[in-house]
Amino acid sequence: MTRDPFGRAVRDHHLGEREEPLVDRDGDETREHAIERWYFGDHEPDEWFESWLDGPLLDMGAGAGRDSLYFQERFETVAVEVSDHLVRTMRERGVEDARRADMFSLRDHFERDRFRSAVAVGTQLGLAGSMAGVRAFLDDLAYVTTSDATAILDNYGPQRSVAQGVFAVRDDPAPGLAHRVFHCEYEGEVGRTLYFRLFDRRRLAEALVGTPWEIAEFSYGHPESDEESNQWVVVLEKTDRA
């Protein structure tokens, strides 16, 4: 089985069997992964977030299914993860349609026009690895969504993250870019190295060229909050909306 300390740790936490922390490591620098705060506990998306979504919904990188558990009570929701441990965890927690699938190979898993909306919140978009990878993902996402689809995505802003010393972030000489590199460790098991591409709004706009997506809203932090954040959230709409 593929090394998956992250998925194992989340599953052990769900089962009440986790005795050691899940550690993120970048060389000598480490941090404890906040499993309970990020993946469990009571959670209800706010009115702004919910207003952009409709079913069928694709929840990409769904983790332990926190958002999917909420939205499946309102409309059809499909949750995808690359970890078998996470898929099992979601199913045990009550997610009705949890599948093992990679958000960066959507055409391999879903037919054209399958979803009315999609969401990936947790900076998973950065795992596309390059701006070419981001563009390919947006093309695939367009293929599996309807002509009136919306999508909510997020990522770290490069300049702010570098300035604030975000864990494992490295600057990039190219304007509007940065990257982040680390791996997870749990109970002596070391996961694969994760490479995230960080990019700003201008770079995102460039990646959208040639796709049917356009930016409907973009903000650093919650769109209805005055709090500064090093992470941005974007709402995309199809340009060929009826």
Contacts in CASP RR format, 6 or more apart in sequence:
PFRMAT RR
TARGET T0000
AUTHOR 0000-0000-0000
METHOD contacts of the structure
MODEL  1
MTRDPFGRAVRDHHLGEREEPLVDRDGDETREHAIERWYFGDHEPDEWFE
SWLDGPLLDMGAGAGRDSLYFQERFETVAVEVSDHLVRTMRERGVEDARR
ADMFSLRDHFERDRFRSAVAVGTQLGLAGSMAGVRAFLDDLAYVTTSDAT
AILDNYGPQRSVAQGVFAVRDDPAPGLAHRVFHCEYEGEVGRTLYFRLFD
RRRLAEALVGTPWEIAEFSYGHPESDEESNQWVVVLEKTDRA
1 84 0 8 1.000
3 189 0 8 1.000
3 190 0 8 1.000
3 191 0 8 1.000
3 192 0 8 1.000
4 83 0 8 1.000
4 84 0 8 1.000
4 85 0 8 1.000
4 191 0 8 1.000
5 22 0 8 1.000
5 184 0 8 1.000
5 185 0 8 1.000
5 186 0 8 1.000
5 187 0 8 1.000
5 188 0 8 1.000
5 189 0 8 1.000
5 190 0 8 1.000
5 191 0 8 1.000
6 22 0 8 1.000
6 33 0 8 1.000
6 83 0 8 1.000
6 184 0 8 1.000
6 186 0 8 1.000
6 191 0 8 1.000
7 83 0 8 1.000
7 85 0 8 1.000
7 86 0 8 1.000
7 89 0 8 1.000
8 85 0 8 1.000
8 186 0 8 1.000
8 187 0 8 1.000
8 189 0 8 1.000
9 18 0 8 1.000
9 22 0 8 1.000
9 33 0 8 1.000
9 35 0 8 1.000
9 184 0 8 1.000
9 186 0 8 1.000
9 187 0 8 1.000
10 22 0 8 1.000
10 35 0 8 1.000
10 39 0 8 1.000
10 63 0 8 1.000
10 64 0 8 1.000
10 85 0 8 1.000
10 86 0 8 1.000
10 89 0 8 1.000
11 85 0 8 1.000
11 86 0 8 1.000
11 88 0 8 1.000
11 89 0 8 1.000
12 18 0 8 1.000
13 35 0 8 1.000
13 36 0 8 1.000
13 39 0 8 1.000
13 40 0 8 1.000
14 40 0 8 1.000
14 64 0 8 1.000
14 89 0 8 1.000
14 92 0 8 1.000
14 93 0 8 1.000
18 35 0 8 1.000
20 186 0 8 1.000
20 187 0 8 1.000
21 32 0 8 1.000
21 33 0 8 1.000
21 186 0 8 1.000
22 32 0 8 1.000
22 33 0 8 1.000
22 35 0 8 1.000
22 184 0 8 1.000
22 185 0 8 1.000
22 186 0 8 1.000
23 30 0 8 1.000
23 31 0 8 1.000
23 32 0 8 1.000
23 33 0 8 1.000
23 184 0 8 1.000
23 185 0 8 1.000
23 186 0 8 1.000
24 30 0 8 1.000
24 31 0 8 1.000
24 32 0 8 1.000
24 33 0 8 1.000
24 167 0 8 1.000
24 168 0 8 1.000
24 182 0 8 1.000
24 183 0 8 1.000
24 184 0 8 1.000
24 185 0 8 1.000
25 182 0 8 1.000
25 183 0 8 1.000
25 184 0 8 1.000
25 185 0 8 1.000
26 167 0 8 1.000
26 168 0 8 1.000
26 181 0 8 1.000
26 182 0 8 1.000
29 167 0 8 1.000
29 168 0 8 1.000
31 167 0 8 1.000
33 184 0 8 1.000
39 63 0 8 1.000
39 64 0 8 1.000
39 65 0 8 1.000
39 66 0 8 1.000
40 64 0 8 1.000
40 66 0 8 1.000
41 66 0 8 1.000
43 66 0 8 1.000
43 67 0 8 1.000
43 70 0 8 1.000
44 70 0 8 1.000
45 67 0 8 1.000
45 70 0 8 1.000
45 71 0 8 1.000
46 222 0 8 1.000
46 224 0 8 1.000
48 222 0 8 1.000
48 223 0 8 1.000
48 224 0 8 1.000
49 152 0 8 1.000
52 117 0 8 1.000
52 150 0 8 1.000
52 152 0 8 1.000
52 216 0 8 1.000
52 235 0 8 1.000
53 71 0 8 1.000
53 117 0 8 1.000
53 119 0 8 1.000
53 150 0 8 1.000
53 152 0 8 1.000
54 75 0 8 1.000
54 116 0 8 1.000
54 117 0 8 1.000
54 150 0 8 1.000
55 74 0 8 1.000
55 75 0 8 1.000
55 76 0 8 1.000
55 77 0 8 1.000
55 115 0 8 1.000
55 116 0 8 1.000
55 117 0 8 1.000
56 75 0 8 1.000
56 76 0 8 1.000
56 77 0 8 1.000
56 78 0 8 1.000
56 114 0 8 1.000
56 115 0 8 1.000
56 116 0 8 1.000
56 117 0 8 1.000
57 71 0 8 1.000
57 75 0 8 1.000
57 76 0 8 1.000
57 77 0 8 1.000
57 78 0 8 1.000
57 115 0 8 1.000
57 116 0 8 1.000
57 117 0 8 1.000
57 118 0 8 1.000
57 119 0 8 1.000
58 78 0 8 1.000
58 80 0 8 1.000
58 110 0 8 1.000
58 114 0 8 1.000
58 115 0 8 1.000
58 117 0 8 1.000
58 118 0 8 1.000
58 119 0 8 1.000
58 144 0 8 1.000
58 145 0 8 1.000
59 65 0 8 1.000
59 67 0 8 1.000
59 68 0 8 1.000
59 71 0 8 1.000
59 77 0 8 1.000
59 78 0 8 1.000
59 79 0 8 1.000
59 80 0 8 1.000
59 118 0 8 1.000
59 119 0 8 1.000
59 120 0 8 1.000
60 80 0 8 1.000
60 103 0 8 1.000
60 118 0 8 1.000
60 119 0 8 1.000
60 120 0 8 1.000
60 124 0 8 1.000
61 79 0 8 1.000
61 80 0 8 1.000
61 81 0 8 1.000
61 82 0 8 1.000
61 103 0 8 1.000
61 120 0 8 1.000
61 122 0 8 1.000
61 124 0 8 1.000
62 68 0 8 1.000
62 79 0 8 1.000
62 80 0 8 1.000
62 81 0 8 1.000
62 86 0 8 1.000
62 90 0 8 1.000
62 95 0 8 1.000
62 98 0 8 1.000
63 79 0 8 1.000
63 81 0 8 1.000
63 86 0 8 1.000
63 89 0 8 1.000
63 90 0 8 1.000
64 86 0 8 1.000
64 89 0 8 1.000
64 90 0 8 1.000
64 93 0 8 1.000
65 79 0 8 1.000
65 89 0 8 1.000
65 90 0 8 1.000
65 93 0 8 1.000
65 95 0 8 1.000
65 98 0 8 1.000
67 119 0 8 1.000
67 121 0 8 1.000
68 77 0 8 1.000
68 79 0 8 1.000
68 90 0 8 1.000
68 95 0 8 1.000
68 98 0 8 1.000
69 93 0 8 1.000
69 94 0 8 1.000
69 95 0 8 1.000
71 77 0 8 1.000
72 95 0 8 1.000
72 96 0 8 1.000
72 97 0 8 1.000
76 97 0 8 1.000
77 95 0 8 1.000
77 96 0 8 1.000
77 97 0 8 1.000
78 97 0 8 1.000
78 99 0 8 1.000
78 115 0 8 1.000
79 90 0 8 1.000
79 95 0 8 1.000
79 97 0 8 1.000
79 98 0 8 1.000
79 99 0 8 1.000
80 98 0 8 1.000
80 99 0 8 1.000
80 100 0 8 1.000
80 101 0 8 1.000
80 102 0 8 1.000
80 103 0 8 1.000
80 109 0 8 1.000
81 87 0 8 1.000
81 90 0 8 1.000
81 98 0 8 1.000
81 99 0 8 1.000
81 100 0 8 1.000
81 101 0 8 1.000
82 100 0 8 1.000
82 101 0 8 1.000
82 102 0 8 1.000
83 100 0 8 1.000
84 100 0 8 1.000
87 98 0 8 1.000
87 99 0 8 1.000
87 100 0 8 1.000
90 98 0 8 1.000
91 98 0 8 1.000
99 109 0 8 1.000
101 108 0 8 1.000
101 109 0 8 1.000
101 110 0 8 1.000
102 108 0 8 1.000
102 109 0 8 1.000
103 120 0 8 1.000
103 124 0 8 1.000
103 137 0 8 1.000
104 127 0 8 1.000
104 128 0 8 1.000
104 133 0 8 1.000
104 136 0 8 1.000
104 137 0 8 1.000
104 140 0 8 1.000
105 140 0 8 1.000
106 137 0 8 1.000
106 140 0 8 1.000
106 141 0 8 1.000
106 143 0 8 1.000
106 144 0 8 1.000
107 140 0 8 1.000
107 143 0 8 1.000
107 144 0 8 1.000
110 144 0 8 1.000
111 144 0 8 1.000
112 143 0 8 1.000
112 144 0 8 1.000
113 144 0 8 1.000
113 145 0 8 1.000
113 146 0 8 1.000
113 147 0 8 1.000
114 144 0 8 1.000
114 145 0 8 1.000
115 144 0 8 1.000
115 145 0 8 1.000
115 146 0 8 1.000
115 149 0 8 1.000
116 145 0 8 1.000
116 146 0 8 1.000
116 148 0 8 1.000
116 149 0 8 1.000
116 150 0 8 1.000
117 145 0 8 1.000
117 149 0 8 1.000
117 150 0 8 1.000
117 151 0 8 1.000
117 152 0 8 1.000
118 141 0 8 1.000
118 144 0 8 1.000
118 145 0 8 1.000
118 149 0 8 1.000
118 150 0 8 1.000
118 151 0 8 1.000
118 152 0 8 1.000
119 151 0 8 1.000
119 152 0 8 1.000
119 153 0 8 1.000
120 151 0 8 1.000
120 152 0 8 1.000
120 153 0 8 1.000
120 154 0 8 1.000
121 152 0 8 1.000
121 153 0 8 1.000
121 154 0 8 1.000
121 233 0 8 1.000
122 154 0 8 1.000
123 154 0 8 1.000
123 155 0 8 1.000
123 156 0 8 1.000
123 196 0 8 1.000
123 231 0 8 1.000
125 134 0 8 1.000
125 137 0 8 1.000
125 153 0 8 1.000
125 154 0 8 1.000
125 155 0 8 1.000
126 134 0 8 1.000
126 155 0 8 1.000
126 196 0 8 1.000
126 197 0 8 1.000
126 198 0 8 1.000
127 194 0 8 1.000
127 195 0 8 1.000
127 196 0 8 1.000
128 134 0 8 1.000
128 136 0 8 1.000
128 137 0 8 1.000
128 197 0 8 1.000
129 179 0 8 1.000
129 195 0 8 1.000
129 196 0 8 1.000
129 197 0 8 1.000
130 197 0 8 1.000
131 177 0 8 1.000
131 197 0 8 1.000
131 199 0 8 1.000
131 203 0 8 1.000
131 206 0 8 1.000
131 207 0 8 1.000
134 197 0 8 1.000
134 199 0 8 1.000
134 204 0 8 1.000
134 207 0 8 1.000
135 207 0 8 1.000
135 211 0 8 1.000
138 207 0 8 1.000
138 208 0 8 1.000
138 211 0 8 1.000
138 213 0 8 1.000
138 236 0 8 1.000
139 211 0 8 1.000
141 151 0 8 1.000
141 213 0 8 1.000
142 149 0 8 1.000
142 211 0 8 1.000
142 212 0 8 1.000
142 213 0 8 1.000
142 238 0 8 1.000
145 151 0 8 1.000
145 238 0 8 1.000
146 238 0 8 1.000
147 212 0 8 1.000
147 238 0 8 1.000
147 240 0 8 1.000
147 241 0 8 1.000
147 242 0 8 1.000
148 238 0 8 1.000
148 241 0 8 1.000
148 242 0 8 1.000
149 237 0 8 1.000
149 238 0 8 1.000
150 216 0 8 1.000
150 235 0 8 1.000
150 236 0 8 1.000
150 237 0 8 1.000
150 238 0 8 1.000
151 213 0 8 1.000
151 235 0 8 1.000
151 236 0 8 1.000
152 233 0 8 1.000
152 234 0 8 1.000
152 235 0 8 1.000
152 236 0 8 1.000
153 233 0 8 1.000
153 234 0 8 1.000
153 236 0 8 1.000
154 231 0 8 1.000
154 232 0 8 1.000
154 233 0 8 1.000
154 234 0 8 1.000
155 198 0 8 1.000
155 199 0 8 1.000
155 231 0 8 1.000
155 232 0 8 1.000
156 166 0 8 1.000
156 169 0 8 1.000
156 178 0 8 1.000
156 180 0 8 1.000
156 196 0 8 1.000
156 198 0 8 1.000
156 230 0 8 1.000
156 231 0 8 1.000
156 232 0 8 1.000
157 178 0 8 1.000
157 198 0 8 1.000
157 199 0 8 1.000
157 200 0 8 1.000
157 220 0 8 1.000
157 230 0 8 1.000
157 231 0 8 1.000
157 232 0 8 1.000
158 169 0 8 1.000
158 171 0 8 1.000
158 172 0 8 1.000
158 176 0 8 1.000
158 177 0 8 1.000
158 178 0 8 1.000
158 198 0 8 1.000
158 199 0 8 1.000
158 200 0 8 1.000
159 176 0 8 1.000
159 178 0 8 1.000
159 200 0 8 1.000
160 220 0 8 1.000
160 229 0 8 1.000
160 230 0 8 1.000
161 169 0 8 1.000
161 178 0 8 1.000
161 180 0 8 1.000
161 198 0 8 1.000
161 230 0 8 1.000
162 169 0 8 1.000
162 170 0 8 1.000
162 171 0 8 1.000
162 178 0 8 1.000
164 230 0 8 1.000
166 180 0 8 1.000
166 230 0 8 1.000
167 180 0 8 1.000
167 182 0 8 1.000
168 180 0 8 1.000
168 181 0 8 1.000
168 182 0 8 1.000
169 178 0 8 1.000
169 179 0 8 1.000
169 180 0 8 1.000
169 198 0 8 1.000
170 178 0 8 1.000
170 179 0 8 1.000
170 180 0 8 1.000
170 181 0 8 1.000
171 178 0 8 1.000
172 178 0 8 1.000
172 179 0 8 1.000
172 198 0 8 1.000
176 199 0 8 1.000
176 200 0 8 1.000
176 202 0 8 1.000
176 203 0 8 1.000
177 197 0 8 1.000
177 198 0 8 1.000
177 199 0 8 1.000
177 200 0 8 1.000
177 203 0 8 1.000
178 198 0 8 1.000
178 199 0 8 1.000
179 195 0 8 1.000
179 196 0 8 1.000
179 197 0 8 1.000
179 198 0 8 1.000
180 194 0 8 1.000
180 195 0 8 1.000
180 196 0 8 1.000
180 198 0 8 1.000
181 193 0 8 1.000
181 194 0 8 1.000
181 195 0 8 1.000
181 196 0 8 1.000
182 193 0 8 1.000
182 194 0 8 1.000
183 190 0 8 1.000
183 191 0 8 1.000
183 192 0 8 1.000
183 193 0 8 1.000
183 194 0 8 1.000
184 190 0 8 1.000
184 191 0 8 1.000
184 194 0 8 1.000
185 191 0 8 1.000
199 207 0 8 1.000
200 232 0 8 1.000
201 215 0 8 1.000
201 218 0 8 1.000
201 232 0 8 1.000
201 234 0 8 1.000
204 215 0 8 1.000
204 218 0 8 1.000
204 234 0 8 1.000
205 215 0 8 1.000
208 214 0 8 1.000
208 215 0 8 1.000
208 236 0 8 1.000
212 238 0 8 1.000
212 239 0 8 1.000
212 240 0 8 1.000
213 236 0 8 1.000
213 237 0 8 1.000
213 238 0 8 1.000
213 239 0 8 1.000
214 236 0 8 1.000
214 237 0 8 1.000
214 238 0 8 1.000
214 239 0 8 1.000
215 234 0 8 1.000
215 235 0 8 1.000
215 236 0 8 1.000
216 235 0 8 1.000
216 236 0 8 1.000
216 237 0 8 1.000
217 223 0 8 1.000
217 233 0 8 1.000
217 234 0 8 1.000
217 235 0 8 1.000
218 232 0 8 1.000
218 233 0 8 1.000
218 234 0 8 1.000
218 235 0 8 1.000
219 232 0 8 1.000
219 233 0 8 1.000
220 228 0 8 1.000
220 229 0 8 1.000
220 230 0 8 1.000
220 231 0 8 1.000
220 232 0 8 1.000
221 227 0 8 1.000
221 228 0 8 1.000
221 229 0 8 1.000
221 231 0 8 1.000
221 232 0 8 1.000
221 233 0 8 1.000
222 229 0 8 1.000
222 233 0 8 1.000
223 233 0 8 1.000
END
